[in-house]
Amino acid sequence: MDTYSIRTPHLACREPLRRAMSLLELAIVVAILGLLTVASVTRYGHNSLGNGGAEGFARKLALSLNHARRSTISTGDNHFLQMTGTGGSVTSYALIRRASGGDVQVDETRTVPQNVTVTSASTALEYDFEGSALSSYSITVSGPDRNWSVTVVMLTGAVQVAEF
C-alpha cells in the first residue's frame, strides 16, 4: 500500500451545527407554559389578577403625584391632581397646572381600572412652588382582596405607598 492512497476525511461531509429550535420543541414549550398558567390561575384565582391591577394603579397614582410635585418645582406654578368621581369613588384623574391665565390640563386623563375602587377625601391634591403639599392627602386603592394607601406628607410633599 502506498502512502498516496491514505484517505483523508472530507470537510464537506461534516454534520451541520444545529442552530434553531424545531416547531415541535416550540409547541412543547408553549404547552408547558399554558399548563403552568392554568394551574396558577386555578390556585390563586382571578382575584389575584385584580389585586395586581389595584397595586399597579396605586403605584401609577404615586408616580403621578411625584410628577406633579416635580413639575411644580421646575415651573414655579402650582400643579395638582384633579380627582373626578361619582358616589365617593374616584373614576379618573388628571394633572392640572394652575397658571395665571387659568387652569390648564398638562397630562392625559387616567381612568381607574375595573375591579379597582379608589377613594379620596380631597378632589384636588395640590403642591406649592416649593414642592410642599397644601394639605396631607390620603387615597385608598382597593382590589378584590387587598388594599393600598397612598399618602402625601404635607411638609415635604413625599409620597408613600403601603399595603394594609
PyMOL CGO cylinders between C-alpha atoms (Angstrom):
from pymol import cmd
from pymol.cgo import CYLINDER

trace = [
    CYLINDER, 0.00, 0.00, 0.00, 1.49, 3.26, -0.93, 0.3, 1, 1, 1, 1, 1, 1,
    CYLINDER, 1.49, 3.26, -0.93, 1.28, 6.45, 1.01, 0.3, 1, 1, 1, 1, 1, 1,
    CYLINDER, 1.28, 6.45, 1.01, -0.82, 8.26, -1.57, 0.3, 1, 1, 1, 1, 1, 1,
    CYLINDER, -0.82, 8.26, -1.57, -3.87, 6.05, -1.12, 0.3, 1, 1, 1, 1, 1, 1,
    CYLINDER, -3.87, 6.05, -1.12, -4.50, 7.02, 2.52, 0.3, 1, 1, 1, 1, 1, 1,
    CYLINDER, -4.50, 7.02, 2.52, -7.92, 8.51, 2.75, 0.3, 1, 1, 1, 1, 1, 1,
    CYLINDER, -7.92, 8.51, 2.75, -8.30, 11.95, 4.21, 0.3, 1, 1, 1, 1, 1, 1,
    CYLINDER, -8.30, 11.95, 4.21, -11.62, 12.98, 5.72, 0.3, 1, 1, 1, 1, 1, 1,
    CYLINDER, -11.62, 12.98, 5.72, -13.75, 15.25, 3.62, 0.3, 1, 1, 1, 1, 1, 1,
    CYLINDER, -13.75, 15.25, 3.62, -14.60, 18.55, 5.24, 0.3, 1, 1, 1, 1, 1, 1,
    CYLINDER, -14.60, 18.55, 5.24, -17.76, 18.83, 3.18, 0.3, 1, 1, 1, 1, 1, 1,
    CYLINDER, -17.76, 18.83, 3.18, -19.26, 15.78, 4.92, 0.3, 1, 1, 1, 1, 1, 1,
    CYLINDER, -19.26, 15.78, 4.92, -19.28, 17.30, 8.42, 0.3, 1, 1, 1, 1, 1, 1,
    CYLINDER, -19.28, 17.30, 8.42, -22.58, 17.36, 10.23, 0.3, 1, 1, 1, 1, 1, 1,
    CYLINDER, -22.58, 17.36, 10.23, -24.10, 20.83, 10.25, 0.3, 1, 1, 1, 1, 1, 1,
    CYLINDER, -24.10, 20.83, 10.25, -24.45, 22.53, 13.60, 0.3, 1, 1, 1, 1, 1, 1,
    CYLINDER, -24.45, 22.53, 13.60, -27.97, 22.81, 14.95, 0.3, 1, 1, 1, 1, 1, 1,
    CYLINDER, -27.97, 22.81, 14.95, -28.86, 26.48, 15.30, 0.3, 1, 1, 1, 1, 1, 1,
    CYLINDER, -28.86, 26.48, 15.30, -32.63, 26.72, 15.93, 0.3, 1, 1, 1, 1, 1, 1,
    CYLINDER, -32.63, 26.72, 15.93, -35.49, 25.02, 17.70, 0.3, 1, 1, 1, 1, 1, 1,
    CYLINDER, -35.49, 25.02, 17.70, -37.84, 22.82, 15.78, 0.3, 1, 1, 1, 1, 1, 1,
    CYLINDER, -37.84, 22.82, 15.78, -41.54, 23.59, 15.59, 0.3, 1, 1, 1, 1, 1, 1,
    CYLINDER, -41.54, 23.59, 15.59, -42.29, 20.58, 17.80, 0.3, 1, 1, 1, 1, 1, 1,
    CYLINDER, -42.29, 20.58, 17.80, -39.94, 21.78, 20.55, 0.3, 1, 1, 1, 1, 1, 1,
    CYLINDER, -39.94, 21.78, 20.55, -41.51, 25.24, 20.44, 0.3, 1, 1, 1, 1, 1, 1,
    CYLINDER, -41.51, 25.24, 20.44, -45.02, 23.74, 20.67, 0.3, 1, 1, 1, 1, 1, 1,
    CYLINDER, -45.02, 23.74, 20.67, -44.00, 21.71, 23.72, 0.3, 1, 1, 1, 1, 1, 1,
    CYLINDER, -44.00, 21.71, 23.72, -42.61, 24.80, 25.49, 0.3, 1, 1, 1, 1, 1, 1,
    CYLINDER, -42.61, 24.80, 25.49, -45.81, 26.76, 24.77, 0.3, 1, 1, 1, 1, 1, 1,
    CYLINDER, -45.81, 26.76, 24.77, -47.94, 23.86, 26.05, 0.3, 1, 1, 1, 1, 1, 1,
    CYLINDER, -47.94, 23.86, 26.05, -45.95, 23.68, 29.30, 0.3, 1, 1, 1, 1, 1, 1,
    CYLINDER, -45.95, 23.68, 29.30, -46.30, 27.44, 29.82, 0.3, 1, 1, 1, 1, 1, 1,
    CYLINDER, -46.30, 27.44, 29.82, -50.04, 27.16, 29.20, 0.3, 1, 1, 1, 1, 1, 1,
    CYLINDER, -50.04, 27.16, 29.20, -50.37, 24.39, 31.79, 0.3, 1, 1, 1, 1, 1, 1,
    CYLINDER, -50.37, 24.39, 31.79, -48.44, 26.45, 34.34, 0.3, 1, 1, 1, 1, 1, 1,
    CYLINDER, -48.44, 26.45, 34.34, -50.68, 29.45, 33.69, 0.3, 1, 1, 1, 1, 1, 1,
    CYLINDER, -50.68, 29.45, 33.69, -53.86, 27.42, 34.10, 0.3, 1, 1, 1, 1, 1, 1,
    CYLINDER, -53.86, 27.42, 34.10, -52.52, 25.90, 37.31, 0.3, 1, 1, 1, 1, 1, 1,
    CYLINDER, -52.52, 25.90, 37.31, -51.61, 29.29, 38.78, 0.3, 1, 1, 1, 1, 1, 1,
    CYLINDER, -51.61, 29.29, 38.78, -54.98, 30.88, 37.92, 0.3, 1, 1, 1, 1, 1, 1,
    CYLINDER, -54.98, 30.88, 37.92, -56.74, 27.86, 39.41, 0.3, 1, 1, 1, 1, 1, 1,
    CYLINDER, -56.74, 27.86, 39.41, -54.61, 28.03, 42.55, 0.3, 1, 1, 1, 1, 1, 1,
    CYLINDER, -54.61, 28.03, 42.55, -54.68, 31.76, 43.15, 0.3, 1, 1, 1, 1, 1, 1,
    CYLINDER, -54.68, 31.76, 43.15, -57.96, 32.65, 41.46, 0.3, 1, 1, 1, 1, 1, 1,
    CYLINDER, -57.96, 32.65, 41.46, -58.93, 35.57, 39.29, 0.3, 1, 1, 1, 1, 1, 1,
    CYLINDER, -58.93, 35.57, 39.29, -58.86, 37.94, 42.27, 0.3, 1, 1, 1, 1, 1, 1,
    CYLINDER, -58.86, 37.94, 42.27, -55.07, 37.92, 42.32, 0.3, 1, 1, 1, 1, 1, 1,
    CYLINDER, -55.07, 37.92, 42.32, -55.13, 39.47, 38.84, 0.3, 1, 1, 1, 1, 1, 1,
    CYLINDER, -55.13, 39.47, 38.84, -57.45, 42.21, 40.11, 0.3, 1, 1, 1, 1, 1, 1,
    CYLINDER, -57.45, 42.21, 40.11, -55.21, 42.78, 43.13, 0.3, 1, 1, 1, 1, 1, 1,
    CYLINDER, -55.21, 42.78, 43.13, -52.23, 43.20, 40.81, 0.3, 1, 1, 1, 1, 1, 1,
    CYLINDER, -52.23, 43.20, 40.81, -54.19, 45.82, 38.87, 0.3, 1, 1, 1, 1, 1, 1,
    CYLINDER, -54.19, 45.82, 38.87, -55.01, 47.66, 42.10, 0.3, 1, 1, 1, 1, 1, 1,
    CYLINDER, -55.01, 47.66, 42.10, -51.39, 47.63, 43.22, 0.3, 1, 1, 1, 1, 1, 1,
    CYLINDER, -51.39, 47.63, 43.22, -50.25, 48.85, 39.81, 0.3, 1, 1, 1, 1, 1, 1,
    CYLINDER, -50.25, 48.85, 39.81, -52.79, 51.66, 39.88, 0.3, 1, 1, 1, 1, 1, 1,
    CYLINDER, -52.79, 51.66, 39.88, -51.67, 52.71, 43.38, 0.3, 1, 1, 1, 1, 1, 1,
    CYLINDER, -51.67, 52.71, 43.38, -48.09, 52.93, 42.14, 0.3, 1, 1, 1, 1, 1, 1,
    CYLINDER, -48.09, 52.93, 42.14, -49.18, 54.81, 38.99, 0.3, 1, 1, 1, 1, 1, 1,
    CYLINDER, -49.18, 54.81, 38.99, -51.05, 57.29, 41.20, 0.3, 1, 1, 1, 1, 1, 1,
    CYLINDER, -51.05, 57.29, 41.20, -47.91, 57.77, 43.34, 0.3, 1, 1, 1, 1, 1, 1,
    CYLINDER, -47.91, 57.77, 43.34, -45.85, 58.40, 40.20, 0.3, 1, 1, 1, 1, 1, 1,
    CYLINDER, -45.85, 58.40, 40.20, -48.38, 60.98, 39.01, 0.3, 1, 1, 1, 1, 1, 1,
    CYLINDER, -48.38, 60.98, 39.01, -48.19, 62.75, 42.38, 0.3, 1, 1, 1, 1, 1, 1,
    CYLINDER, -48.19, 62.75, 42.38, -44.40, 62.82, 42.18, 0.3, 1, 1, 1, 1, 1, 1,
    CYLINDER, -44.40, 62.82, 42.18, -44.67, 64.17, 38.62, 0.3, 1, 1, 1, 1, 1, 1,
    CYLINDER, -44.67, 64.17, 38.62, -46.99, 66.95, 39.85, 0.3, 1, 1, 1, 1, 1, 1,
    CYLINDER, -46.99, 66.95, 39.85, -44.52, 67.84, 42.61, 0.3, 1, 1, 1, 1, 1, 1,
    CYLINDER, -44.52, 67.84, 42.61, -41.53, 67.95, 40.26, 0.3, 1, 1, 1, 1, 1, 1,
    CYLINDER, -41.53, 67.95, 40.26, -43.45, 69.99, 37.69, 0.3, 1, 1, 1, 1, 1, 1,
    CYLINDER, -43.45, 69.99, 37.69, -44.40, 72.47, 40.39, 0.3, 1, 1, 1, 1, 1, 1,
    CYLINDER, -44.40, 72.47, 40.39, -40.78, 72.89, 41.48, 0.3, 1, 1, 1, 1, 1, 1,
    CYLINDER, -40.78, 72.89, 41.48, -39.45, 73.23, 37.93, 0.3, 1, 1, 1, 1, 1, 1,
    CYLINDER, -39.45, 73.23, 37.93, -42.05, 75.73, 36.65, 0.3, 1, 1, 1, 1, 1, 1,
    CYLINDER, -42.05, 75.73, 36.65, -42.93, 77.65, 39.82, 0.3, 1, 1, 1, 1, 1, 1,
    CYLINDER, -42.93, 77.65, 39.82, -46.65, 77.18, 39.07, 0.3, 1, 1, 1, 1, 1, 1,
    CYLINDER, -46.65, 77.18, 39.07, -48.77, 75.04, 41.37, 0.3, 1, 1, 1, 1, 1, 1,
    CYLINDER, -48.77, 75.04, 41.37, -49.70, 71.65, 39.92, 0.3, 1, 1, 1, 1, 1, 1,
    CYLINDER, -49.70, 71.65, 39.92, -52.36, 69.31, 41.25, 0.3, 1, 1, 1, 1, 1, 1,
    CYLINDER, -52.36, 69.31, 41.25, -54.16, 66.07, 40.52, 0.3, 1, 1, 1, 1, 1, 1,
    CYLINDER, -54.16, 66.07, 40.52, -57.84, 66.70, 39.90, 0.3, 1, 1, 1, 1, 1, 1,
    CYLINDER, -57.84, 66.70, 39.90, -59.90, 63.70, 41.00, 0.3, 1, 1, 1, 1, 1, 1,
    CYLINDER, -59.90, 63.70, 41.00, -63.20, 63.04, 39.23, 0.3, 1, 1, 1, 1, 1, 1,
    CYLINDER, -63.20, 63.04, 39.23, -65.68, 60.62, 40.70, 0.3, 1, 1, 1, 1, 1, 1,
    CYLINDER, -65.68, 60.62, 40.70, -69.19, 59.57, 41.44, 0.3, 1, 1, 1, 1, 1, 1,
    CYLINDER, -69.19, 59.57, 41.44, -70.71, 58.49, 44.74, 0.3, 1, 1, 1, 1, 1, 1,
    CYLINDER, -70.71, 58.49, 44.74, -67.50, 58.94, 46.77, 0.3, 1, 1, 1, 1, 1, 1,
    CYLINDER, -67.50, 58.94, 46.77, -65.39, 56.80, 44.43, 0.3, 1, 1, 1, 1, 1, 1,
    CYLINDER, -65.39, 56.80, 44.43, -62.78, 58.22, 42.09, 0.3, 1, 1, 1, 1, 1, 1,
    CYLINDER, -62.78, 58.22, 42.09, -63.27, 57.23, 38.44, 0.3, 1, 1, 1, 1, 1, 1,
    CYLINDER, -63.27, 57.23, 38.44, -60.41, 59.22, 36.86, 0.3, 1, 1, 1, 1, 1, 1,
    CYLINDER, -60.41, 59.22, 36.86, -57.80, 61.89, 37.49, 0.3, 1, 1, 1, 1, 1, 1,
    CYLINDER, -57.80, 61.89, 37.49, -55.77, 64.41, 35.52, 0.3, 1, 1, 1, 1, 1, 1,
    CYLINDER, -55.77, 64.41, 35.52, -52.66, 66.52, 36.14, 0.3, 1, 1, 1, 1, 1, 1,
    CYLINDER, -52.66, 66.52, 36.14, -53.56, 70.23, 36.09, 0.3, 1, 1, 1, 1, 1, 1,
    CYLINDER, -53.56, 70.23, 36.09, -51.31, 73.31, 36.11, 0.3, 1, 1, 1, 1, 1, 1,
    CYLINDER, -51.31, 73.31, 36.11, -52.61, 76.34, 37.98, 0.3, 1, 1, 1, 1, 1, 1,
    CYLINDER, -52.61, 76.34, 37.98, -51.40, 79.18, 35.76, 0.3, 1, 1, 1, 1, 1, 1,
    CYLINDER, -51.40, 79.18, 35.76, -52.14, 82.91, 35.88, 0.3, 1, 1, 1, 1, 1, 1,
    CYLINDER, -52.14, 82.91, 35.88, -54.40, 82.67, 32.82, 0.3, 1, 1, 1, 1, 1, 1,
    CYLINDER, -54.40, 82.67, 32.82, -56.41, 79.78, 34.29, 0.3, 1, 1, 1, 1, 1, 1,
    CYLINDER, -56.41, 79.78, 34.29, -56.02, 76.09, 34.98, 0.3, 1, 1, 1, 1, 1, 1,
    CYLINDER, -56.02, 76.09, 34.98, -54.53, 74.01, 32.15, 0.3, 1, 1, 1, 1, 1, 1,
    CYLINDER, -54.53, 74.01, 32.15, -54.56, 70.24, 31.87, 0.3, 1, 1, 1, 1, 1, 1,
    CYLINDER, -54.56, 70.24, 31.87, -50.95, 69.07, 31.48, 0.3, 1, 1, 1, 1, 1, 1,
    CYLINDER, -50.95, 69.07, 31.48, -51.32, 65.34, 31.02, 0.3, 1, 1, 1, 1, 1, 1,
    CYLINDER, -51.32, 65.34, 31.02, -53.95, 62.94, 29.73, 0.3, 1, 1, 1, 1, 1, 1,
    CYLINDER, -53.95, 62.94, 29.73, -56.84, 61.84, 31.92, 0.3, 1, 1, 1, 1, 1, 1,
    CYLINDER, -56.84, 61.84, 31.92, -56.19, 58.50, 33.61, 0.3, 1, 1, 1, 1, 1, 1,
    CYLINDER, -56.19, 58.50, 33.61, -59.10, 56.21, 34.40, 0.3, 1, 1, 1, 1, 1, 1,
    CYLINDER, -59.10, 56.21, 34.40, -59.43, 53.74, 37.24, 0.3, 1, 1, 1, 1, 1, 1,
    CYLINDER, -59.43, 53.74, 37.24, -59.37, 50.12, 36.00, 0.3, 1, 1, 1, 1, 1, 1,
    CYLINDER, -59.37, 50.12, 36.00, -62.23, 47.69, 36.51, 0.3, 1, 1, 1, 1, 1, 1,
    CYLINDER, -62.23, 47.69, 36.51, -62.30, 45.76, 39.82, 0.3, 1, 1, 1, 1, 1, 1,
    CYLINDER, -62.30, 45.76, 39.82, -60.41, 48.64, 41.49, 0.3, 1, 1, 1, 1, 1, 1,
    CYLINDER, -60.41, 48.64, 41.49, -62.04, 51.10, 43.88, 0.3, 1, 1, 1, 1, 1, 1,
    CYLINDER, -62.04, 51.10, 43.88, -60.34, 54.42, 44.69, 0.3, 1, 1, 1, 1, 1, 1,
    CYLINDER, -60.34, 54.42, 44.69, -61.49, 56.76, 47.44, 0.3, 1, 1, 1, 1, 1, 1,
    CYLINDER, -61.49, 56.76, 47.44, -60.04, 60.15, 48.30, 0.3, 1, 1, 1, 1, 1, 1,
    CYLINDER, -60.04, 60.15, 48.30, -61.14, 62.77, 50.82, 0.3, 1, 1, 1, 1, 1, 1,
    CYLINDER, -61.14, 62.77, 50.82, -59.80, 65.54, 48.55, 0.3, 1, 1, 1, 1, 1, 1,
    CYLINDER, -59.80, 65.54, 48.55, -60.74, 66.23, 44.95, 0.3, 1, 1, 1, 1, 1, 1,
    CYLINDER, -60.74, 66.23, 44.95, -57.60, 68.30, 44.29, 0.3, 1, 1, 1, 1, 1, 1,
    CYLINDER, -57.60, 68.30, 44.29, -54.18, 67.16, 45.55, 0.3, 1, 1, 1, 1, 1, 1,
    CYLINDER, -54.18, 67.16, 45.55, -52.06, 70.27, 45.11, 0.3, 1, 1, 1, 1, 1, 1,
    CYLINDER, -52.06, 70.27, 45.11, -48.39, 71.24, 45.53, 0.3, 1, 1, 1, 1, 1, 1,
    CYLINDER, -48.39, 71.24, 45.53, -46.96, 74.73, 46.02, 0.3, 1, 1, 1, 1, 1, 1,
    CYLINDER, -46.96, 74.73, 46.02, -43.88, 76.20, 44.31, 0.3, 1, 1, 1, 1, 1, 1,
    CYLINDER, -43.88, 76.20, 44.31, -41.51, 74.67, 46.93, 0.3, 1, 1, 1, 1, 1, 1,
    CYLINDER, -41.51, 74.67, 46.93, -42.82, 71.16, 46.38, 0.3, 1, 1, 1, 1, 1, 1,
    CYLINDER, -42.82, 71.16, 46.38, -44.79, 71.02, 49.62, 0.3, 1, 1, 1, 1, 1, 1,
    CYLINDER, -44.79, 71.02, 49.62, -48.32, 69.67, 49.60, 0.3, 1, 1, 1, 1, 1, 1,
    CYLINDER, -48.32, 69.67, 49.60, -51.03, 72.18, 50.53, 0.3, 1, 1, 1, 1, 1, 1,
    CYLINDER, -51.03, 72.18, 50.53, -52.50, 69.56, 52.86, 0.3, 1, 1, 1, 1, 1, 1,
    CYLINDER, -52.50, 69.56, 52.86, -51.92, 65.97, 53.96, 0.3, 1, 1, 1, 1, 1, 1,
    CYLINDER, -51.92, 65.97, 53.96, -53.61, 63.69, 51.47, 0.3, 1, 1, 1, 1, 1, 1,
    CYLINDER, -53.61, 63.69, 51.47, -54.68, 60.08, 51.79, 0.3, 1, 1, 1, 1, 1, 1,
    CYLINDER, -54.68, 60.08, 51.79, -56.02, 57.92, 48.98, 0.3, 1, 1, 1, 1, 1, 1,
    CYLINDER, -56.02, 57.92, 48.98, -57.22, 54.34, 49.35, 0.3, 1, 1, 1, 1, 1, 1,
    CYLINDER, -57.22, 54.34, 49.35, -56.92, 51.93, 46.42, 0.3, 1, 1, 1, 1, 1, 1,
    CYLINDER, -56.92, 51.93, 46.42, -58.84, 48.67, 46.89, 0.3, 1, 1, 1, 1, 1, 1,
    CYLINDER, -58.84, 48.67, 46.89, -58.65, 45.46, 44.91, 0.3, 1, 1, 1, 1, 1, 1,
    CYLINDER, -58.65, 45.46, 44.91, -60.83, 42.37, 45.41, 0.3, 1, 1, 1, 1, 1, 1,
    CYLINDER, -60.83, 42.37, 45.41, -58.79, 41.11, 48.41, 0.3, 1, 1, 1, 1, 1, 1,
    CYLINDER, -58.79, 41.11, 48.41, -56.15, 43.71, 49.27, 0.3, 1, 1, 1, 1, 1, 1,
    CYLINDER, -56.15, 43.71, 49.27, -55.94, 47.46, 49.88, 0.3, 1, 1, 1, 1, 1, 1,
    CYLINDER, -55.94, 47.46, 49.88, -53.22, 50.07, 49.42, 0.3, 1, 1, 1, 1, 1, 1,
    CYLINDER, -53.22, 50.07, 49.42, -52.85, 53.51, 50.91, 0.3, 1, 1, 1, 1, 1, 1,
    CYLINDER, -52.85, 53.51, 50.91, -51.21, 56.36, 49.01, 0.3, 1, 1, 1, 1, 1, 1,
    CYLINDER, -51.21, 56.36, 49.01, -50.32, 59.17, 51.40, 0.3, 1, 1, 1, 1, 1, 1,
    CYLINDER, -50.32, 59.17, 51.40, -48.76, 62.57, 50.79, 0.3, 1, 1, 1, 1, 1, 1,
    CYLINDER, -48.76, 62.57, 50.79, -46.86, 64.27, 53.63, 0.3, 1, 1, 1, 1, 1, 1,
    CYLINDER, -46.86, 64.27, 53.63, -47.81, 67.94, 53.86, 0.3, 1, 1, 1, 1, 1, 1,
    CYLINDER, -47.81, 67.94, 53.86, -44.45, 69.49, 54.77, 0.3, 1, 1, 1, 1, 1, 1,
    CYLINDER, -44.45, 69.49, 54.77, -42.19, 67.61, 52.35, 0.3, 1, 1, 1, 1, 1, 1,
    CYLINDER, -42.19, 67.61, 52.35, -44.65, 66.51, 49.65, 0.3, 1, 1, 1, 1, 1, 1,
    CYLINDER, -44.65, 66.51, 49.65, -43.25, 62.98, 49.87, 0.3, 1, 1, 1, 1, 1, 1,
    CYLINDER, -43.25, 62.98, 49.87, -45.48, 60.22, 48.52, 0.3, 1, 1, 1, 1, 1, 1,
    CYLINDER, -45.48, 60.22, 48.52, -45.71, 56.82, 50.22, 0.3, 1, 1, 1, 1, 1, 1,
    CYLINDER, -45.71, 56.82, 50.22, -47.49, 53.66, 49.09, 0.3, 1, 1, 1, 1, 1, 1,
    CYLINDER, -47.49, 53.66, 49.09, -48.26, 50.96, 51.67, 0.3, 1, 1, 1, 1, 1, 1,
    CYLINDER, -48.26, 50.96, 51.67, -50.41, 47.84, 51.71, 0.3, 1, 1, 1, 1, 1, 1,
    CYLINDER, -50.41, 47.84, 51.71, -52.77, 47.41, 54.65, 0.3, 1, 1, 1, 1, 1, 1,
]
cmd.load_cgo(trace, "trace")
